[in-house]
Amino acid sequence: MIRLTDGTQLWTTASGAGPPIVLCHGGPGLWDYLGPLAALLDDAFTVIRFDQRGCGRSTDRGGGRFTIAQAVDDLDQVRAAYGVDRWGVVGHSWGAELALRYAVRSPDRVTGVAYVAGVGAGDGFRDRYIAERQRRLGADLSRWTELADRRRGPAEEREWCLLQWRPDFSPGPAAAGHAAALWATRPPDAEVNVAASQQLWAERRSEDLLTLAAGLFLPVTMLLGADDPRPWQATDSLLAALPQGDRIVFDAAGHAPWVEQPAAVRDAILTALAP
């Protein structure tokens, strides 16, 4: 546990050896589920992971108010606690945006960014995402809707999450197993931090990400799945804004491309964050 300046305690862990990198989980409001990605990388890097403020095993002394500036500062306090001068930053989904915003604020602390399955600037992805998620849920859509609209007990929470996450993977018989494996990363009794999710997502609109990206002179590699229900083309404008941006789209991979294309994603991150 790392104690932050306001008394918040963040759960962290590190594995491997080599140049340091940090993995930022998504949500916002989820826990660290990136152990399988760390396992692909920790023969080449020292891989640091953490539960974000108020998520998973981490506490929140901020009074239940979550801001992007706070999340960025928390990340830098993790860096300092580990005695790291500069590191590569890997972010997934919401964590991809956190990684990018952190690099904008602290470019002298970042060697490069791997932007994994981010949704680009703004909410232009949303309508296509919702339509595709509904299509992939098929006959289970009515059950997902029923569970989404009311309070859920523990068993129903698991059921709802598995239905919510299954469409994130490439359509096919393996998708349900991948969703169950994601649920298995959940710390005991952890719940999605809905306040963090709502507040951080809303605050994305407070600063224009394209303007921020245009001033970031660091290598940023986008790693996206062709089968992600969030259309990878939504990152077009962000890619165009980045002075040193690159993009790789993996076939037969969804919102967590390292799950379905582990070797290709490993190689891409090794190249993106090579010292």
C-alpha positions as a LaTeX table, in Angstrom:
\begin{tabular}{lrrr}
\hline
Residue & $x$ (\AA) & $y$ (\AA) & $z$ (\AA) \\
\hline
Met1 & 0.00 & 0.00 & 0.00 \\
Ile2 & 1.23 & 3.49 & $-0.89$ \\
Arg3 & 0.06 & 6.39 & 1.24 \\
Leu4 & $-0.68$ & 9.52 & $-0.78$ \\
Thr5 & $-0.32$ & 13.06 & 0.49 \\
Asp6 & $-4.03$ & 13.30 & 1.43 \\
Gly7 & $-3.98$ & 10.01 & 3.33 \\
Thr8 & $-5.48$ & 7.88 & 0.58 \\
Gln9 & $-3.87$ & 4.45 & 0.35 \\
Leu10 & $-3.36$ & 2.84 & $-3.03$ \\
Trp11 & $-2.86$ & $-0.87$ & $-3.49$ \\
Thr12 & 0.11 & $-1.47$ & $-5.79$ \\
Thr13 & 2.22 & $-4.36$ & $-6.96$ \\
Ala14 & 5.32 & $-4.83$ & $-9.11$ \\
Ser15 & 6.75 & $-7.76$ & $-11.02$ \\
Gly16 & 9.63 & $-8.50$ & $-13.34$ \\
Ala17 & 12.89 & $-6.72$ & $-13.97$ \\
Gly18 & 14.10 & $-4.15$ & $-16.43$ \\
Pro19 & 13.05 & $-0.63$ & $-17.41$ \\
Pro20 & 9.97 & 0.47 & $-15.44$ \\
Ile21 & 6.50 & 0.70 & $-16.91$ \\
Val22 & 3.12 & 1.25 & $-15.26$ \\
Leu23 & $-0.22$ & $-0.25$ & $-16.25$ \\
Cys24 & $-3.36$ & 1.88 & $-15.79$ \\
His25 & $-6.64$ & 0.00 & $-15.63$ \\
Gly26 & $-9.90$ & 1.18 & $-17.09$ \\
Gly27 & $-13.43$ & 1.81 & $-15.96$ \\
Pro28 & $-13.31$ & 4.39 & $-14.61$ \\
Gly29 & $-14.14$ & 2.75 & $-11.31$ \\
Leu30 & $-12.90$ & $-0.80$ & $-11.88$ \\
Trp31 & $-10.00$ & $-2.55$ & $-10.16$ \\
Asp32 & $-6.65$ & $-3.63$ & $-11.58$ \\
Tyr33 & $-7.36$ & $-6.55$ & $-13.93$ \\
Leu34 & $-4.12$ & $-6.26$ & $-15.88$ \\
Gly35 & $-2.17$ & $-9.10$ & $-14.27$ \\
Pro36 & $-2.35$ & $-11.19$ & $-17.47$ \\
Leu37 & $-0.93$ & $-8.28$ & $-19.48$ \\
Ala38 & 1.82 & $-7.80$ & $-16.89$ \\
Ala39 & 2.71 & $-11.49$ & $-17.22$ \\
Leu40 & 3.33 & $-10.96$ & $-20.94$ \\
Leu41 & 5.76 & $-8.13$ & $-20.24$ \\
Asp42 & 7.58 & $-8.70$ & $-16.97$ \\
Asp43 & 10.44 & $-10.64$ & $-18.53$ \\
Ala44 & 11.39 & $-7.37$ & $-20.25$ \\
Phe45 & 10.18 & $-4.67$ & $-17.85$ \\
Thr46 & 9.59 & $-3.94$ & $-14.21$ \\
Val47 & 5.79 & $-3.76$ & $-14.39$ \\
Ile48 & 3.98 & $-1.64$ & $-11.79$ \\
Arg49 & 0.22 & $-1.95$ & $-11.35$ \\
Phe50 & $-2.22$ & $-0.30$ & $-8.98$ \\
Asp51 & $-5.87$ & 0.09 & $-8.07$ \\
Gln52 & $-6.91$ & 3.66 & $-8.74$ \\
Arg53 & $-8.28$ & 5.84 & $-5.94$ \\
Gly54 & $-11.47$ & 4.44 & $-4.44$ \\
Cys55 & $-11.26$ & 1.30 & $-6.59$ \\
Gly56 & $-10.60$ & $-2.32$ & $-5.70$ \\
Arg57 & $-8.27$ & $-2.45$ & $-2.70$ \\
Ser58 & $-7.49$ & 1.30 & $-2.66$ \\
Thr59 & $-9.13$ & 3.83 & $-0.37$ \\
Asp60 & $-10.30$ & 7.38 & $-1.03$ \\
Arg61 & $-9.70$ & 10.30 & 1.34 \\
Gly62 & $-10.89$ & 12.84 & $-1.20$ \\
Gly63 & $-14.46$ & 12.97 & 0.03 \\
Gly64 & $-15.91$ & 11.04 & $-2.88$ \\
Arg65 & $-15.01$ & 13.67 & $-5.45$ \\
Phe66 & $-12.98$ & 12.34 & $-8.36$ \\
Thr67 & $-11.13$ & 14.54 & $-10.85$ \\
Ile68 & $-8.75$ & 13.90 & $-13.71$ \\
Ala69 & $-6.15$ & 16.21 & $-12.15$ \\
Gln70 & $-6.31$ & 14.12 & $-8.99$ \\
Ala71 & $-5.99$ & 10.87 & $-10.94$ \\
Val72 & $-2.96$ & 12.23 & $-12.79$ \\
Asp73 & $-1.35$ & 13.35 & $-9.53$ \\
Asp74 & $-2.07$ & 9.98 & $-7.91$ \\
Leu75 & $-0.24$ & 8.27 & $-10.77$ \\
Asp76 & 2.78 & 10.50 & $-10.30$ \\
Gln77 & 2.80 & 9.75 & $-6.57$ \\
Val78 & 2.96 & 6.04 & $-7.42$ \\
Arg79 & 6.00 & 6.80 & $-9.59$ \\
Ala80 & 7.70 & 8.69 & $-6.79$ \\
Ala81 & 6.92 & 6.01 & $-4.22$ \\
Tyr82 & 8.69 & 3.42 & $-6.38$ \\
Gly83 & 11.70 & 5.69 & $-6.83$ \\
Val84 & 11.23 & 5.84 & $-10.61$ \\
Asp85 & 12.59 & 8.80 & $-12.57$ \\
Arg86 & 11.00 & 8.04 & $-15.95$ \\
Trp87 & 8.74 & 5.21 & $-17.05$ \\
Gly88 & 6.66 & 3.94 & $-19.91$ \\
Val89 & 2.93 & 4.33 & $-19.38$ \\
Val90 & 0.45 & 1.72 & $-20.63$ \\
Gly91 & $-3.22$ & 2.51 & $-20.26$ \\
His92 & $-6.29$ & 0.44 & $-21.14$ \\
Ser93 & $-9.68$ & 1.92 & $-22.08$ \\
Trp94 & $-10.24$ & 4.82 & $-19.61$ \\
Gly95 & $-6.68$ & 4.12 & $-18.46$ \\
Ala96 & $-5.47$ & 4.89 & $-22.00$ \\
Glu97 & $-6.83$ & 8.41 & $-21.66$ \\
Leu98 & $-5.37$ & 8.69 & $-18.16$ \\
Ala99 & $-1.98$ & 7.64 & $-19.56$ \\
Leu100 & $-2.20$ & 10.26 & $-22.32$ \\
Arg101 & $-3.24$ & 13.04 & $-19.96$ \\
Tyr102 & $-0.48$ & 12.08 & $-17.53$ \\
Ala103 & 2.10 & 12.28 & $-20.32$ \\
Val104 & 0.82 & 15.74 & $-21.27$ \\
Arg105 & 1.16 & 16.95 & $-17.67$ \\
Ser106 & 4.49 & 15.22 & $-16.91$ \\
Pro107 & 6.34 & 14.68 & $-20.21$ \\
Asp108 & 9.70 & 14.68 & $-18.46$ \\
Arg109 & 8.60 & 11.59 & $-16.50$ \\
Val110 & 7.44 & 9.52 & $-19.50$ \\
Thr111 & 9.45 & 7.57 & $-22.06$ \\
Gly112 & 6.45 & 6.64 & $-24.20$ \\
Val113 & 2.75 & 5.80 & $-24.10$ \\
Ala114 & 0.93 & 2.63 & $-25.15$ \\
Tyr115 & $-2.70$ & 3.68 & $-25.65$ \\
Val116 & $-4.63$ & 0.41 & $-25.54$ \\
Ala117 & $-8.28$ & 0.33 & $-26.63$ \\
Gly118 & $-8.94$ & 3.98 & $-25.89$ \\
Val119 & $-12.05$ & 5.56 & $-27.39$ \\
Gly120 & $-10.52$ & 8.71 & $-28.85$ \\
Ala121 & $-11.56$ & 12.27 & $-28.15$ \\
Gly122 & $-15.14$ & 12.95 & $-27.12$ \\
Asp123 & $-18.10$ & 10.57 & $-27.22$ \\
Gly124 & $-18.35$ & 9.98 & $-30.94$ \\
Phe125 & $-17.84$ & 6.27 & $-30.42$ \\
Arg126 & $-20.87$ & 5.83 & $-28.18$ \\
Asp127 & $-23.82$ & 5.32 & $-30.53$ \\
Arg128 & $-22.06$ & 2.67 & $-32.59$ \\
Tyr129 & $-20.80$ & 1.00 & $-29.44$ \\
Ile130 & $-24.26$ & 0.75 & $-27.88$ \\
Ala131 & $-25.77$ & $-0.60$ & $-31.08$ \\
Glu132 & $-23.05$ & $-3.22$ & $-31.49$ \\
Arg133 & $-23.20$ & $-4.27$ & $-27.83$ \\
Gln134 & $-26.94$ & $-4.80$ & $-28.15$ \\
Arg135 & $-26.48$ & $-6.79$ & $-31.34$ \\
Arg136 & $-23.87$ & $-9.05$ & $-29.74$ \\
Leu137 & $-25.99$ & $-9.62$ & $-26.63$ \\
Gly138 & $-28.74$ & $-10.99$ & $-28.83$ \\
Ala139 & $-31.24$ & $-13.01$ & $-26.82$ \\
Asp140 & $-29.55$ & $-11.92$ & $-23.57$ \\
Leu141 & $-30.29$ & $-8.23$ & $-24.15$ \\
Ser142 & $-33.54$ & $-8.28$ & $-22.19$ \\
Arg143 & $-31.86$ & $-9.90$ & $-19.18$ \\
Trp144 & $-28.97$ & $-7.42$ & $-19.32$ \\
Thr145 & $-31.47$ & $-4.54$ & $-19.43$ \\
Glu146 & $-33.46$ & $-5.95$ & $-16.53$ \\
Leu147 & $-30.36$ & $-6.29$ & $-14.35$ \\
Ala148 & $-28.99$ & $-2.89$ & $-15.36$ \\
Asp149 & $-32.14$ & $-1.10$ & $-14.20$ \\
Arg150 & $-32.21$ & $-2.23$ & $-10.55$ \\
Arg151 & $-30.11$ & $-2.97$ & $-7.51$ \\
Arg152 & $-28.34$ & $-6.29$ & $-7.78$ \\
Gly153 & $-27.23$ & $-8.82$ & $-5.20$ \\
Pro154 & $-23.79$ & $-10.47$ & $-5.45$ \\
Ala155 & $-24.89$ & $-13.27$ & $-7.80$ \\
Glu156 & $-26.76$ & $-10.88$ & $-10.04$ \\
Glu157 & $-23.83$ & $-8.45$ & $-10.07$ \\
Arg158 & $-21.63$ & $-11.21$ & $-11.43$ \\
Glu159 & $-24.26$ & $-12.16$ & $-14.00$ \\
Trp160 & $-24.67$ & $-8.55$ & $-15.13$ \\
Cys161 & $-20.91$ & $-7.96$ & $-15.41$ \\
Leu162 & $-20.43$ & $-11.11$ & $-17.47$ \\
Leu163 & $-23.20$ & $-10.00$ & $-19.83$ \\
Gln164 & $-21.76$ & $-6.47$ & $-19.95$ \\
Trp165 & $-18.25$ & $-7.67$ & $-20.76$ \\
Arg166 & $-18.91$ & $-10.57$ & $-23.13$ \\
Pro167 & $-19.53$ & $-8.27$ & $-26.14$ \\
Asp168 & $-16.13$ & $-6.64$ & $-25.56$ \\
Phe169 & $-14.39$ & $-9.70$ & $-26.97$ \\
Ser170 & $-14.35$ & $-11.04$ & $-30.51$ \\
Pro171 & $-17.71$ & $-12.67$ & $-31.18$ \\
Gly172 & $-17.58$ & $-16.42$ & $-30.78$ \\
Pro173 & $-17.69$ & $-19.23$ & $-28.23$ \\
Ala174 & $-14.60$ & $-18.00$ & $-26.36$ \\
Ala175 & $-16.08$ & $-14.62$ & $-25.45$ \\
Ala176 & $-18.00$ & $-15.85$ & $-22.40$ \\
Gly177 & $-14.87$ & $-17.49$ & $-20.99$ \\
His178 & $-12.86$ & $-14.32$ & $-21.47$ \\
Ala179 & $-15.53$ & $-12.36$ & $-19.59$ \\
Ala180 & $-15.45$ & $-14.88$ & $-16.74$ \\
Ala181 & $-11.66$ & $-14.60$ & $-16.57$ \\
Leu182 & $-11.99$ & $-10.83$ & $-16.24$ \\
Trp183 & $-14.44$ & $-11.28$ & $-13.36$ \\
Ala184 & $-11.95$ & $-13.63$ & $-11.69$ \\
Thr185 & $-9.50$ & $-10.72$ & $-11.31$ \\
Arg186 & $-11.97$ & $-8.98$ & $-8.97$ \\
Pro187 & $-10.64$ & $-8.55$ & $-5.43$ \\
Pro188 & $-12.92$ & $-10.00$ & $-2.74$ \\
Asp189 & $-15.98$ & $-7.80$ & $-2.12$ \\
Ala190 & $-14.82$ & $-5.16$ & $-4.62$ \\
Glu191 & $-17.55$ & $-3.18$ & $-6.35$ \\
Val192 & $-17.48$ & $-0.86$ & $-9.32$ \\
Asn193 & $-17.03$ & 2.69 & $-8.03$ \\
Val194 & $-19.97$ & 4.31 & $-9.80$ \\
Ala195 & $-19.18$ & 7.81 & $-8.50$ \\
Ala196 & $-15.64$ & 7.63 & $-9.91$ \\
Ser197 & $-16.98$ & 6.34 & $-13.21$ \\
Gln198 & $-19.55$ & 9.07 & $-13.62$ \\
Gln199 & $-17.42$ & 11.98 & $-12.40$ \\
Leu200 & $-14.25$ & 11.14 & $-14.33$ \\
Trp201 & $-16.13$ & 10.39 & $-17.52$ \\
Ala202 & $-18.04$ & 13.66 & $-17.29$ \\
Glu203 & $-14.85$ & 15.61 & $-16.64$ \\
Arg204 & $-13.33$ & 14.44 & $-19.92$ \\
Arg205 & $-15.30$ & 17.27 & $-21.52$ \\
Ser206 & $-13.60$ & 19.95 & $-19.40$ \\
Glu207 & $-10.44$ & 19.99 & $-21.54$ \\
Asp208 & $-10.15$ & 19.36 & $-25.25$ \\
Leu209 & $-8.10$ & 16.20 & $-25.62$ \\
Leu210 & $-7.13$ & 17.05 & $-29.19$ \\
Thr211 & $-5.58$ & 20.34 & $-28.09$ \\
Leu212 & $-3.68$ & 18.58 & $-25.32$ \\
Ala213 & $-2.49$ & 15.83 & $-27.67$ \\
Ala214 & $-1.18$ & 18.34 & $-30.22$ \\
Gly215 & 1.33 & 19.55 & $-27.65$ \\
Leu216 & 2.61 & 16.09 & $-26.67$ \\
Phe217 & 5.99 & 15.45 & $-28.29$ \\
Leu218 & 6.42 & 11.87 & $-27.08$ \\
Pro219 & 5.85 & 8.60 & $-28.92$ \\
Val220 & 2.28 & 7.37 & $-28.50$ \\
Thr221 & 1.33 & 3.98 & $-29.93$ \\
Met222 & $-2.35$ & 3.13 & $-30.19$ \\
Leu223 & $-3.13$ & $-0.59$ & $-29.89$ \\
Leu224 & $-6.70$ & $-1.35$ & $-30.91$ \\
Gly225 & $-8.82$ & $-4.40$ & $-31.67$ \\
Ala226 & $-10.62$ & $-4.67$ & $-34.99$ \\
Asp227 & $-13.47$ & $-6.48$ & $-33.20$ \\
Asp228 & $-13.82$ & $-3.98$ & $-30.36$ \\
Pro229 & $-17.50$ & $-2.92$ & $-30.25$ \\
Arg230 & $-16.18$ & 0.59 & $-29.63$ \\
Pro231 & $-15.14$ & 1.43 & $-33.20$ \\
Trp232 & $-11.39$ & 1.88 & $-33.51$ \\
Gln233 & $-12.00$ & 4.51 & $-36.19$ \\
Ala234 & $-13.16$ & 6.85 & $-33.38$ \\
Thr235 & $-9.46$ & 7.41 & $-32.67$ \\
Asp236 & $-8.82$ & 8.96 & $-36.11$ \\
Ser237 & $-8.89$ & 12.57 & $-34.93$ \\
Leu238 & $-6.73$ & 11.86 & $-31.90$ \\
Leu239 & $-4.16$ & 10.04 & $-34.01$ \\
Ala240 & $-4.05$ & 12.99 & $-36.42$ \\
Ala241 & $-3.50$ & 15.40 & $-33.52$ \\
Leu242 & $-0.55$ & 13.52 & $-32.02$ \\
Pro243 & 2.82 & 14.74 & $-33.35$ \\
Gln244 & 4.41 & 11.31 & $-32.78$ \\
Gly245 & 1.39 & 9.03 & $-32.96$ \\
Asp246 & 1.20 & 5.55 & $-34.45$ \\
Arg247 & $-1.63$ & 3.02 & $-34.58$ \\
Ile248 & $-1.83$ & $-0.75$ & $-34.81$ \\
Val249 & $-5.18$ & $-2.52$ & $-35.27$ \\
Phe250 & $-5.18$ & $-6.22$ & $-34.40$ \\
Asp251 & $-7.46$ & $-8.56$ & $-36.32$ \\
Ala252 & $-9.58$ & $-11.01$ & $-34.31$ \\
Ala253 & $-9.20$ & $-8.96$ & $-31.14$ \\
Gly254 & $-11.68$ & $-6.93$ & $-29.13$ \\
His255 & $-11.50$ & $-4.40$ & $-26.32$ \\
Ala256 & $-8.75$ & $-6.32$ & $-24.49$ \\
Pro257 & $-6.50$ & $-7.22$ & $-27.43$ \\
Trp258 & $-3.81$ & $-8.88$ & $-25.29$ \\
Val259 & $-6.33$ & $-11.59$ & $-24.39$ \\
Glu260 & $-6.90$ & $-12.70$ & $-27.97$ \\
Gln261 & $-3.61$ & $-11.66$ & $-29.60$ \\
Pro262 & $-1.08$ & $-11.94$ & $-26.75$ \\
Ala263 & 2.09 & $-12.39$ & $-28.81$ \\
Ala264 & 1.29 & $-9.55$ & $-31.19$ \\
Val265 & 0.37 & $-7.16$ & $-28.37$ \\
Arg266 & 3.49 & $-8.06$ & $-26.42$ \\
Asp267 & 5.68 & $-7.38$ & $-29.44$ \\
Ala268 & 3.95 & $-4.07$ & $-30.10$ \\
Ile269 & 4.42 & $-2.86$ & $-26.52$ \\
Leu270 & 8.06 & $-3.98$ & $-26.49$ \\
Thr271 & 8.63 & $-1.93$ & $-29.63$ \\
Ala272 & 6.63 & 1.05 & $-28.42$ \\
Leu273 & 8.38 & 1.29 & $-25.05$ \\
Ala274 & 11.85 & 0.04 & $-25.91$ \\
Pro275 & 14.46 & 2.10 & $-24.01$ \\
\hline
\end{tabular}
